[in-house]
Structure formats: structure tokens, C-alpha cells
Amino acid sequence: MKILFVLENYYPKIGGVETLFKDLTQSLAKQGHSITVLTNMSPSDKLKANENYHPNLQVIRKTFFNRYLFTFLAWIPAFFLARKHDFIHTTSYNAGLPAYIAGFLTRKKVIITFHEVWGNMWFDLPHFGKLSLYLHYLFEQLLLKLNFYKFIGVSQFTADRLAINGIKTEKIEMIYNGLDYKEFESSRKKLKNNDKFTFLYYGRLGISKGLDILIEGAGILQEDFYLNIIVPLNPASLLDDLKDRIKKNGLEHKTSLFHELSFTSLKEKVSSADAVIIPSYSEGFCFTAAESVAMGVPVISSGNGALAEVVSGKHLIMKTFSGKGLADSMDLALKGKFEISDIKKFPLTESVNNYIKLYTKIDRSLKQKTV
């Protein structure tokens, strides 16, 4: 098989999705398939424009300066690359449109992995204005209306959301995201070593991540505790908003912000926490939840989206999705009153194998149609 991957981000950028597609493309290359990855590169990235991680795996990085230019211009290099491949694999959101255009122009089948599907939930999100939310909603609806060959949901919740938003059942596949458990189980939580009970949030500065709920809930809680927050420096506007909320809720003396930690330092922070908080408005899968569980750290979550599928072990689910609901769960955590369930695992090897099975099925189907 000759497969073109059109991805907004790719290794060595760090993240669960990046790890998944690094392992997937490398596994395919080792099996003898010809793989090309087209991805975005910012001017500040000190990366090679063309790089081979394996004789069968070529990574092509183009500088589009930002994700929006990638969305509207990446179809041009994708078009020339697609002609040499059997089909294309892409992901939501920003890589989906250029991949589809390239596939349409070259008559190549395109499959897309949807990490989350919001639909009308866009209008429940904070931070963005109504016009911005409406434009994001329209762009997602555009992707859902495009005639992709297959839509892959990364959880049962996401697969169900695809169906609710009009995708035919026969076009939907469910493949869980995967985790390399060797990377996390070696950092399993040791004995408590914090002077104060320490809550932790780590993840993107996304408008759906519930950071407004996090700070409101922490501000309501009167007990003695500490809160560590690990987030990137961008978007700067959301970081400034977070700092303002911390100040307005009188949490400066209880809260520490961390940025751009190494993978090793991140794992150390997570494994030393007494509980990880995931107050998201929704989650398509949630690597933070899977990673925290793998490290044996209790999780407090909103329970929204796929969190009910992914969270396990010692955990608490907010009774109401509000600052008060989070404060109540944090209070239970301080008292050690966690719920306990069997540990759920999502092995990376299983995810990769399921993708390879799907590719093989698609390849056979395409060859039968040409006979």
C-alpha cells in the first residue's frame, strides 16, 4: 500500500495523537508499505523540511506559518503527493479540508479520524465570541458534509456523535486512541510526598477544557490544598484569561503555573499529584485521563463526552457540571472518598493494529473495484 498522511502536527511534536501517528506510520513502513507524511512546520521549528525515519517513511514539512494557512493552502502540495499514493488518511480539524480537496482532485479515497464532534455544543463554550463559535461550528459542519470514504471515531462517544450529526453508519469505524503503557507505568504514583493535598490540571489551553470551571471550583473550596496547572504558553489570550481568573478568585497563594515541561518532568509532576482534575465540557477520548490512570493517580472528571469510557481506577465524577459541583468533588477527594472501578487500558499496539486492519480492508476493496 502507498498511503499519504496529511496531518497538522507530527513527531517530534509531543502529544498523544502525535505519538499514535508516529507509531502507526513507522509500523506500516516496517511492514513494507510506502508512507508519506505531509505536515505543517512553523518558521521557529528547527526541523528538516524533508526527513526519512525509515526507507519507506518520508516526512515532508511545509511552512504555512499558522494552522489556518495550512487549512486553506496545504491542498496544493497534497495534490501532487496524492497522485503517487493509493489513498489518504487525515484528521480533524485543520488537516481535513486540504486532504479532501487533494483526494477529490486526484480521485483518491480519503479517510478521516475525528478526535471530537461538537455540533451544537460549540455554542455552550466560553471565551470565544458568538461569531467565532459560529464560524467554528460551520467549519465542523463542512467537514461532516464532505464525502470522506471512512470516518473514524476515537471512542464510542465520538462514533455516536458522528452518527448523530448525519454520518451514515456504514461509513463510521470506531478505533480507540492508544497509549504506550511502558512510558507511564514506570512512573506509577509512589507514596504521598506532598505537605498539602495537591490537585493538578495538565493539558491544552482549549476553550472546551473547563479551565473556567476549574478555577471557580477551586475558589469555592475553603479547605487547605495546592493546585498545580501545567499548560502551554499559547494561545496567549487564554493564558492571560486563566491568570486573571486565578487572581479574581484569590488563588495566587495556592496555585502554581508550569509551562513547556519535558516529558520526564511532566510525568514527575503528574505522578506526585494527589488527584488530577479534568473539568472538560466534552472529550473525544482524553489522553490526560488515560495517562493519569496508567500512573495510578486518582482522577476527578466532569464525566462529559468520552470521559465515562476512559476514566477508571480511583476516581470521582462531578455530580453537576459547575464550579460548585467540582468543589464538592474536590472536597470528597480531600477526605479520600473516591469511587473505585476496574482499570481500563487502551494499548497503543492495539490501536495501531486496528488501523492496519482497516487499511488492508480498504486496499482490498479498492483493488476489487479496479478488477
C-alpha positions in Angstrom: 0.0 0.0 0.0 1.0 3.6 -0.6 -0.6 5.9 1.9 -0.4 9.7 2.2 -1.0 11.1 5.7 -2.0 14.8 5.8 -1.6 15.9 9.5 -1.4 19.3 11.1 1.2 18.0 13.6 3.6 15.1 13.6 6.6 13.9 15.6 8.8 15.2 17.1 6.0 17.4 18.3 4.8 15.8 21.6 1.2 14.7 22.3 -0.9 11.6 22.3 -2.2 12.0 18.8 1.4 12.7 17.5 2.6 9.5 19.2 -0.2 7.5 17.7 0.6 8.6 14.2 4.3 8.3 14.6 3.9 4.6 15.7 1.3 3.9 13.1 3.3 5.3 10.2 6.5 3.6 11.4 4.8 0.3 11.8 3.4 0.5 8.3 6.8 1.4 6.9 8.4 -1.6 8.6 5.8 -3.9 7.1 6.9 -2.7 3.6 4.3 -0.1 2.9 5.2 3.2 1.3 4.3 6.1 3.6 4.5 9.8 3.1 3.5 12.4 5.8 2.7 16.0 4.9 2.6 18.2 7.9 2.9 21.8 9.0 6.1 23.5 10.3 6.3 26.9 11.8 9.3 29.2 11.0 10.7 28.8 14.5 10.8 25.0 14.3 14.3 23.7 13.9 13.3 20.7 11.8 14.3 19.4 8.4 11.9 20.1 5.6 12.3 16.6 4.3 13.2 13.7 6.6 13.2 9.9 6.3 12.6 8.0 9.5 12.7 4.7 7.6 13.4 3.8 3.9 9.7 3.6 3.4 8.7 6.6 5.5 9.2 10.1 4.2 8.1 13.2 6.2 7.6 16.4 4.3 7.2 19.6 6.3 5.9 22.8 4.7 5.9 26.2 6.4 2.4 27.7 6.5 3.1 30.0 9.4 -0.2 29.1 11.1 -2.9 26.4 11.2 -5.3 28.5 9.1 -3.0 28.9 6.2 -2.3 25.2 6.4 -6.1 24.5 6.2 -6.5 26.6 3.0 -3.2 26.1 1.2 -1.9 22.6 2.1 -4.1 21.0 -0.6 -1.5 22.2 -3.2 1.4 20.0 -2.0 -1.1 17.3 -1.0 -2.4 17.3 -4.6 1.0 16.5 -6.1 1.7 13.9 -3.4 -1.7 12.2 -3.6 -1.2 11.2 -7.3 1.6 8.8 -6.2 -0.5 7.1 -3.4 -3.4 4.7 -3.1 -5.4 6.7 -0.6 -5.1 9.5 2.0 -5.5 9.5 5.8 -6.1 12.7 7.7 -7.6 14.0 10.9 -9.9 16.7 12.2 -9.9 19.6 12.2 -7.4 21.7 10.2 -5.9 19.0 8.0 -9.3 17.6 6.9 -10.1 20.1 4.2 -6.8 20.1 2.3 -6.7 16.3 2.4 -10.2 16.1 1.0 -9.5 18.6 -1.8 -6.4 16.7 -2.8 -8.3 13.4 -2.8 -11.2 14.9 -4.8 -8.9 16.3 -7.5 -6.9 13.1 -7.8 -9.9 10.8 -7.3 -8.2 9.2 -4.3 -10.2 7.9 -1.3 -9.7 9.9 1.9 -10.4 8.6 5.4 -10.5 11.0 8.4 -10.0 10.4 12.1 -12.3 12.7 14.1 -11.0 13.4 17.6 -14.2 15.0 18.7 -17.5 16.1 17.2 -19.2 19.2 18.8 -22.2 20.0 16.7 -24.5 22.4 18.7 -22.2 22.0 21.7 -20.0 24.7 20.2 -22.5 27.3 21.4 -22.0 26.3 25.1 -18.3 27.1 25.1 -16.8 30.1 27.0 -14.1 32.6 25.9 -14.9 32.9 22.2 -17.5 35.4 20.8 -20.7 34.2 19.1 -19.3 34.9 15.6 -16.1 32.9 16.3 -18.1 30.0 17.7 -20.5 30.1 14.8 -17.6 30.0 12.3 -16.0 27.0 14.1 -19.4 25.3 14.0 -19.8 25.9 10.3 -16.3 24.6 9.6 -17.0 21.4 11.5 -20.3 21.0 9.7 -18.5 21.5 6.4 -16.1 18.6 7.3 -19.1 16.4 8.2 -20.8 17.1 4.9 -17.7 16.2 2.8 -17.8 12.7 1.3 -14.9 11.1 3.1 -14.6 7.3 2.4 -14.5 6.5 6.2 -15.0 8.5 9.4 -13.1 7.1 12.4 -14.2 7.9 15.9 -11.6 7.6 18.6 -14.2 6.5 21.2 -17.7 5.1 21.2 -18.9 8.5 22.2 -17.2 10.2 19.2 -18.5 7.5 16.8 -22.0 8.0 18.2 -21.6 11.8 17.7 -20.7 11.2 14.1 -23.9 9.3 13.6 -26.0 11.9 15.4 -24.5 14.6 13.1 -25.6 12.8 9.9 -22.8 10.4 9.0 -24.1 7.0 7.7 -23.4 4.1 10.0 -21.6 2.1 7.2 -19.1 4.9 6.9 -18.2 5.0 10.6 -15.4 3.0 12.3 -14.5 3.1 16.0 -10.8 2.8 16.9 -9.7 3.9 20.3 -6.6 6.1 20.7 -3.8 4.2 22.2 -1.2 4.6 25.0 2.3 3.2 25.3 1.9 2.0 28.8 5.7 1.4 29.3 6.1 5.2 29.2 3.7 5.7 32.1 3.5 2.7 34.3 7.2 3.2 35.1 6.1 6.5 36.7 3.3 5.0 38.8 2.4 7.0 41.8 4.6 6.4 44.8 3.8 7.2 48.5 2.3 10.6 49.2 5.2 13.2 49.4 3.3 16.5 49.4 2.9 18.6 52.5 -0.6 19.7 51.3 -3.1 17.8 49.2 -2.1 18.7 45.6 -4.6 18.9 42.8 -3.2 19.0 39.2 -4.5 20.1 35.8 -2.5 19.4 32.7 -3.4 19.8 29.0 -4.1 22.3 26.3 -5.4 25.8 26.8 -8.5 24.9 24.8 -11.9 26.6 25.2 -13.5 23.3 25.9 -11.2 22.2 28.7 -13.2 23.7 31.5 -10.5 25.9 33.0 -13.2 28.4 34.0 -14.9 25.6 35.9 -11.5 24.6 37.5 -10.8 28.0 38.9 -14.3 28.6 40.0 -14.4 25.3 41.8 -11.0 25.8 43.5 -12.1 29.3 44.6 -15.2 27.9 46.3 -13.3 25.2 48.2 -12.3 26.5 51.6 -10.0 23.7 52.8 -6.2 23.8 52.6 -4.9 22.4 49.3 -2.5 23.2 46.5 -3.2 23.5 42.8 -0.6 22.9 40.0 -1.6 23.8 36.5 0.5 22.7 33.5 -0.4 24.4 30.3 1.4 25.7 27.1 2.2 29.4 26.7 -0.2 29.7 23.8 -2.8 30.9 23.0 -1.6 33.8 25.0 -5.1 35.3 25.3 -6.4 32.2 27.1 -3.3 32.1 29.3 -4.0 35.7 30.3 -7.6 34.9 31.0 -6.5 32.0 33.2 -4.2 34.2 35.2 -7.0 36.8 35.6 -9.4 34.1 36.9 -6.8 32.9 39.4 -6.3 36.4 40.7 -10.0 37.2 40.9 -10.7 34.0 42.9 -7.9 34.7 45.3 -5.9 31.6 44.4 -2.5 33.1 43.8 -1.0 31.7 47.0 -2.5 28.2 46.3 -1.7 27.9 42.6 1.5 27.4 40.5 1.6 27.6 36.7 4.1 25.5 34.7 4.9 25.6 31.0 6.8 23.7 28.4 7.9 20.9 30.7 9.9 18.0 29.4 8.1 14.7 29.1 10.1 13.4 32.1 9.3 16.4 34.2 5.6 16.2 33.2 5.4 12.6 34.4 7.1 13.5 37.7 4.5 16.3 38.3 1.6 14.1 37.5 2.7 11.1 39.5 3.3 13.2 42.6 -0.2 14.8 42.5 -2.9 13.5 44.8 -5.6 13.9 42.1 -5.8 15.1 38.5 -8.7 17.3 37.6 -10.3 17.0 34.1 -13.3 19.5 34.1 -13.8 19.4 30.3 -17.1 20.5 28.6 -16.6 17.4 26.4 -13.8 15.0 25.4 -13.5 12.8 22.3 -11.1 10.5 24.1 -8.8 12.3 26.6 -5.2 11.2 26.8 -4.8 13.1 30.2 -7.3 10.7 31.7 -5.7 7.6 30.2 -2.2 8.7 31.3 -3.3 9.6 34.8 -5.0 6.2 35.3 -1.9 4.5 33.9 0.3 6.3 36.5 -2.1 5.3 39.3 -3.2 8.9 40.1 -6.9 9.4 41.1 -9.0 11.4 38.6 -11.7 13.9 39.2 -13.6 14.5 36.0 -16.7 16.2 34.6 -17.8 12.8 33.1 -18.6 14.6 29.9 -18.1 13.1 26.4 -15.8 10.0 26.3 -14.6 10.5 29.9 -17.0 7.9 31.2 -15.4 5.4 28.8 -11.8 6.3 29.6 -11.7 7.2 33.4 -11.2 4.2 35.7 -9.4 3.1 38.9 -9.8 5.6 41.8 -12.0 8.5 40.5 -14.8 10.9 41.1 -17.3 12.3 38.7 -18.8 15.7 39.3 -22.5 15.5 40.3 -23.2 18.7 38.5 -21.1 20.4 35.8 -20.4 23.6 37.7 -17.9 25.2 39.9 -19.9 24.1 42.9 -20.0 20.5 41.5 -16.3 20.5 41.1 -15.7 21.9 44.6 -17.9 19.1 46.1 -15.8 16.5 44.3 -12.5 18.1 45.4 -13.8 18.1 49.0 -14.6 14.3 48.7 -11.1 13.8 47.3 -9.5 15.6 50.3 -11.4 13.2 52.5 -10.2 10.2 50.5 -13.7 9.3 49.4 -13.0 8.1 45.9 -15.0 5.6 43.8 -13.0 2.6 42.6 -13.5 0.6 39.4 -11.5 -1.9 37.4 -8.7 -0.3 35.4 -9.3 0.2 31.7 -6.4 0.1 29.2 -6.0 1.3 25.7 -2.8 -0.2 24.3 -1.1 1.7 21.5 -0.3 -1.6 19.8 -4.0 -2.5 19.7 -4.9 0.9 18.2 -2.1 0.6 15.5 -3.2 -3.0 14.6 -6.8 -1.9 14.2 -5.8 0.9 11.8 -3.7 -1.5 9.8 -6.7 -4.0 9.6 -8.8 -1.1 8.3 -6.2 -0.1 5.7 -6.0 -3.6 4.5 -9.7 -3.9 4.1 -9.8 -0.6 2.2 -6.9 -1.6 0.0 -8.7 -4.9 -0.9 -11.9 -3.1 -1.6 -10.2 -0.6 -3.9 -8.4 -3.3 -5.8 -11.6 -5.3 -6.3 -13.3 -2.3 -7.9 -10.4 -1.9 -10.4 -10.5 -5.5 -11.5 
